[in-house]
Amino acid sequence: MARYRDAVCRLCRREGAKLFLKGDRCYKPSCAIERRGTNPPGQHGAARRKMLAGYGQQLREKQKVKRIYFVLEKQFRNYFEKALSQKGVTGENLLFLLERRLDNVVFRSGFATSRRQARQLVNHGHVTVNGKKVDIPSFQVKMGDIVAVKEKSVKNTHVEGAWQTASGRGRPAWISAGDKDLSVTISGLPKREDVDATINEQLIVELYSK
């Protein structure tokens, strides 16, 4: 599967906003957006920034959401088609499907400092769902599921560090602390207020509806 291997801070600067792809660094003055501003990367980045409208604005919004959740084009399109077939508002359904990905839940629970780190934890078998190892980042959690870090992985330095700083990043209301350390319960389903308020999902719906 294709993966983005370049510097992720370039993605934030390309979108002109913090996408929180670098873990705790995104909350510090060393963040690229804080140091270099929101101009696109490259020597002539400032000169290349221009106002977008219509298709350009819709495309940028789609790219931003894909980069936030680290999803490639084909998979993102599949999520949209599934959201379209569900009852409710298509744009919100799309965001809810992305929020319920296991790698996102691991990040939002506080087991990792970024979604990219969370995906690595899942891929390497450090995470369980209802007591069973799940190593598929796109696995969709459902209400009542218990997501936890494996007992052998509790002392992992990356996990410990992320858990200690989790309070600063916050945890959405639909994820509740579990009965034991490094475990959470999916106590509900995501709501629109739980998702990044800067995302305009309607632009994505308009793009795919052409």
N, C-alpha and C positions, 0 to 999 in steps of 0.2 A: 504494500500500500504506500502511495506517495505521502511524504511528510515534509513539512516546512522545516528547514534546517538552518536558515539564516537567523540573524539577530532579531528577536521578537520585539525589541523596542522600536525597530523601524516600522513595525505594523501599527503601533500606537501613533507614531508621528504621521504615518500615511493617512490614518483616519482622523487625525487632529483631536484625539481624545484618549484618555487613559482606558485601556482595555484590561488592565490588571493581569498581564501575562507573565510577569516576572516575580511573582510572589511578594514578599515583604518589601522588596526594593521599591515597589510602586507606591508605597506609603511614606517613602523617605525623600529628602532633598536630592538624592542621587538619581531619582527617576528622570529619564530622558525628556519627558514632557516638561518637568520642572526646570531642567537645565537648558534645554534648547528651544522650548516653546512648541507650538503646534504646527509649524511649517513642515511640509513633506521632507523626507530624508534626501540627501544629496546636496551637491555644491550649489545648485540653482533651485533648491526647494522653494524658497520664498517667492521666486519669480514665477514658479509653475502653479502656485495656488490661485484658483479662480472660483468664482461663484458657480455653483451647480444648480441645475433645474431639470425637471422632468426625468428623463431616462438616467442621466448622470447621477442625480440625487438618489434615485431608487437603487441603482447599481452599488453606489457607495454604502448605502444602508445594509444591503444584503451582504456585501463583503465584510462590513464591520461585525455583523452578527456571526457570520461564519468564523471569523477570527477570534471572537470572544469565546466561542464554544469549541474551537479547533476542529471544525467539521469541513470536509471537502465538498466540492460542488455536487457530485452525484448523490451523496448521502443527504446533503441539505435539501436537494430537490425531492428526494424520497420522503423526507420529513414533511415538506410542504404538501405533497400529494396526500399523505395520511391525514394531515391537519384539515385539508379541504374536505375529506370524506367524513369528518367527525361533525357532530352537532356543535353549534356555538359559533363564536367569532374565529375565523380562520387564522388570523394573525396571532391571536392570543393562544389558540390551540398549538400553533407552531412553537411558540416560546415555551409552553408548558411541556411539550415533548422534549425539547432541548434541556429544560430544567430537570427532568426526571431521568436523564442519562446518569448512569452510575458514576462516571468520572466527575460529573458536575456535583452530584450528591456528596461524594467524598470531599471535594473542595469546599462546598457550602457547609458541610458538617464541621470543618476545622481540622481534618486529618492531613490536609495539604495546603500549601500557601498559594498555589495556582492550579488551574485546571490541567495544565501540561504536566505538572508534578503528580496530580491526582491520577491522570491517565497512566503514568508510569507505575504508580503503586498498584493499580488494578491489573495492568498487563503482567506484572511480576508476581501476581498471586498473593498480595498482602491483605486483600479485602474479602470479607465474607458477607453473604446476604442470607439471613435466617440460618446461620451456622454452616453454610456451604460456600466453598471458595467459588468466586465468580471472577474470571479474568477477561471479561468482555466490557470495554469501556462504554459501549452503546446500550448495555443492558438497561431496560426500563424498570425502575422501581415502582412499586405500587403501595397503596395505603396499608399500613400494618407491618411492612417489611422492617427487619432490624438489620442495619448495616453496621459492621464493626471491622476493626483491624484485627487480623489473626493474632492469637496469643504470642506466637513466636516473633511477631513483628512489632509488638508494643514498644520495645526498647529501641526501635529504629530511630536514629538521630534526627532524620528529616521529619518523621511523624511526631516525635516528641517536641521538636522545635515549633512545628506548625500548631500543635495542640495548645502549647503555652501562649501563643499569640492569637489564638482563634477569637478571643473576646473582642479584640480590636477590629476584626473584620466583620463580626456579627454573624448570626445564624437566622435564617428565615423561620417564620412561625410554623411552617408545615414540617419542619425537622425538629424533633425533641430529643433532649439528652436521654441516653439509655440508662438501664439499671446498673451498668458497670462502666468503668473508664474506657474511653475510646470506642464507644458504641452509641448509635443514635437510632431512633425509631421514626419511621415515616408516618407521622400522626395525621396528615391531611394531604391535600393536593395543592400545588402552587396556585397562587392568585396573581393577578396582574401587578399588584403593588409589591409583590416579592421579587419582581424582575426589574433589571436596570431601567430606570425611568427615562434615560436618554435614548432608548431604542424606539424607533417609530416603525412598528411592524406593518402598518398599513402600506408603507412605501414598498415593502417586499411583496405584499399581496398584489399590489398594482403592477409591479414588475413581472411577476409570473402570470398575471392574467391577460397580458398582451397577446 
